[in-house]
Amino acid sequence: MPATALLTREVHDVLLAAARAGATSLECSLDLGRTQRTVTLDAEGWGCGATRYPWIADCRERTIYHWLDDEWQPVQRFSNALIKLVPTEWGAPTFEIDGIKMLPTAQLSPWEDARRKVALIAPSGKTILDCCGGLGYFAACCIAEGAARVESYEKNPDVIWLRGINPWSPQPGGVLTLENADISTAITTLPDAAFDAVLHDPPRFGIAGELYSQKFYDQLARVLRRRGRLFHYTGTPNKLTSGRDVPGEVLRRLQRAGFSARREGDGVLARKT
C-alpha cells in the first residue's frame, strides 16, 4: 500500500461505476498499477482498511490525485513552474513542467524506455553517475540490473517531491544516493575517474544549454574511468524545423572531450577512449 492512495480518472470511474451498479467491493490499484487492493464501496465513496474516501466531484483526465489535508488534490506544485505527475496507459507515470512532457510515452512505457537505455551502459557491478535524476527510472533500472552504486543528482526540489509520492520512483538508500543539486556545478567537486558509467538525461537544449556544453562534456570525461560508457539522451528534434542537429552537435563535442561516440536511438552512446 502506498504512503497515500493515488487515483486517476480511469480508476475513479471504475470504482464509481461499480458502486452505482450495487457492488460493495472491488479490486483495483491505488499505486498506479504496481499492486492490487480490495476496496469497499458505497454511495458516499470508498474505503481501504479503516480509511474512508469521498468521490471526487470533478475528476480530471491526465491528473493523478493524492489525499492531502482531508481532500483529493492533484499531485502538482507551482514554484517557478507548474510541475505535475501525469498518468500514462503503462502504469509508470511521466511528469510535465509547464505542460511540456519530460519523458517519452507515445510508443512504450517510460519505465521500459529507461530499461532499454540503461542496458546500453551494462550497469551490473558498476558505479553509475545519474546526471539528471528526474523521477528516478534510470536509477531504478540500474539497481534492478545489479549496479554497485548509483549517484543521482536532481536540480529541482519539486521533482524530488514528486519522486517521494510516485510509487515507481526509487527512494534513496542502499546503493542509491540522491542529491538536490545542479550537476553542471556539482560535477566539478567529483573526483577524477570515480565512475564506470554515466547516464545523462538533460532537459532540452533551449532550457539547459549548459548541460550540452563542451565544458560539461570535458568534466564528464574527467570523472569517467577509461573505457567507461555514457548514454546521453538528446531527443530527436527535427533538423528541418528546429534548424539544428542537436544529436550531431553533442556527438562532435563528446569526441572533442575524448569519447568515441555514435547516434543510438534518441540519443548518443559514447565510450571514453
C-alpha angles and dihedrals in degrees: 000000000000121000086256130016112256121208134191125189089253093058093039092053092049091052093046093048091050092050091050089050090057100258115148097196140020139179115238143143120265094178104058096273101314096111140002126238134185112236131186121235138206138152093276099049142288140288142214114197109320094337121098126199130192124229116266110250095210108021108184133206120247090027133111116205130205130187109254131157091358095303141080111263131177115256094246141109135199118209112129090341139009107266116189138176107229127197123235132197088249099064098241106093130225126213135228134211112204089340095309112126110231100195131047113252106152099097106015143007116287085232092056090044089055092046092054093049094046089053088063091068094044095225100191110128093355136123107237131201109209102194104189106022101189110167090346100247093135090051093047092052091048090053092047090053093053105262112177093219136355118200108193131188127195122177100196116074091200090060089052087052089054089051090056090058101036109091090205093060119092116236122225117268139086109030093351125086122179123197124192093222143115106258091207088071101023092059090068089066095052120101124253116269092003098140138058094202142007133214114197118185104163128175114264118295095256091060102038109020091157089069090060096047129118089238092058094045090052088056091050089054090050096053095041121086121237112285090012117151129238130191113195118190111215104161119227107274114183107251091206093057101031096042090223137091096214096174089050092050090049092049094052094047091049090051090052088051091057104270132126103223143180137177113266120183108299094350148027126278115205141175126204109242 
